[in-house]
């Protein structure tokens, strides 16, 4: 893997280390070679100007939303600069050729327009600040009474959103329902009004450029759906400080509207009461929790004012795991419970000691749950309808089937560190890796037919088709075939080596067989482990925070050398 650390920039590299499309640090692999190249940092220079054209000192210049193409994350250190006495600024720590978007801010002016720039360009960028625009208005309820505490957000219509986007100016209504949004944007503006007790509302308005004041008028909010209830213990006493989490039970797939509360979390008051405001009309799955008490769940419709939840003390269960009458150490026992809306909820888990003993907590005192015991050498044990009790629960494991074998290269030499999935009836039952001698073993399988899915990764070998086997066969021999590689370089339009692009190879069905990052250097890449045939090469690059395909080359023969790909 090739990464980079800009000189004078961030001192961290947080990257997913990938090898042939597989996570290097998965399944027991804990080390890999990482080459780090220190490259000269890219720079953007410019000037911050006042609305009238004069220079502005001490303006804050920010880089917006440029994601690292390797990590997929924003930089860990903010990239910004302050303008000098003559208004000039210099933003460093950028990748050479990186396309960025700049914005300037100053307390005495309105925010500048977003401006695109390229790190390393000689041309200076001018960021012109706007006059401060004050937008005023008033918010009332359906009876005309002022609504206090409404959050008012003003944003340019169809403004870019997501990581790194500039925050929208906001205001909050006072006791008289009035608000002021400072530094509101001009042009076509969307004003959003948000309050937990009311339905969300938006206002579309047009604000002239260079305006210094704008009256948005009066906005009326309608009260939204709500839900009320109480939480008590086994004796009926109120439970204060309990966590009440509500999850909206929507049908189908929909998009959450501004201020719609699909997920709400509140705490009960001193009397054990709670109120959920600003909901969506319908039903919510509500879970109530408090330390030392077992969670209570119900599905409740909005408009309900007397929902009642009873929290009982948590139960515990001691277990002993054995096999053939002997204790099994290191077995993992966990409890789970079916949920009314589908699926299961994990309750607790324990790992047995040398005597095969373990203890599970956080169990329901009066409801059934499922117990599962697992150990790599034995078949998994599942017990439905288990209950917590004061006694010791015995769990007897049975030995399962086993497969084992050897993986070698065409010369008969062992291949170590190779991942192998073991499938039983199409489901993954085990995942193992070959040792230093190329050997592998998987135990605790259901007796009968299994399939071995050998995954060479970036070793250069071709992935063989699934290998059929039967439990009890411990003499499986897998001979891998060396594959062909496609090699080449990726260049920018000016002929310089491309930087930080992803090159991948796909067959006619669209399946990806290998991928690699092109980091600092000569722009070269190698995609190994391919069968004979033709493939399509695809080049992806970061464009405004998203990975996009920027070049494709179909009809490339496996084994092709000296290819040259150009990115726009």
Order of alpha helices (4+ residues) and beta strands (2+ residues): beta-beta-beta-beta-beta-beta-beta-beta-beta-beta-beta-beta-beta-beta-beta-beta-beta-beta-beta-beta-beta-beta-beta-beta-beta-beta-beta-beta-beta-beta-beta-beta-beta-beta-beta-beta-beta-beta-beta-beta-beta-beta-beta-beta-beta-beta-beta-beta-beta
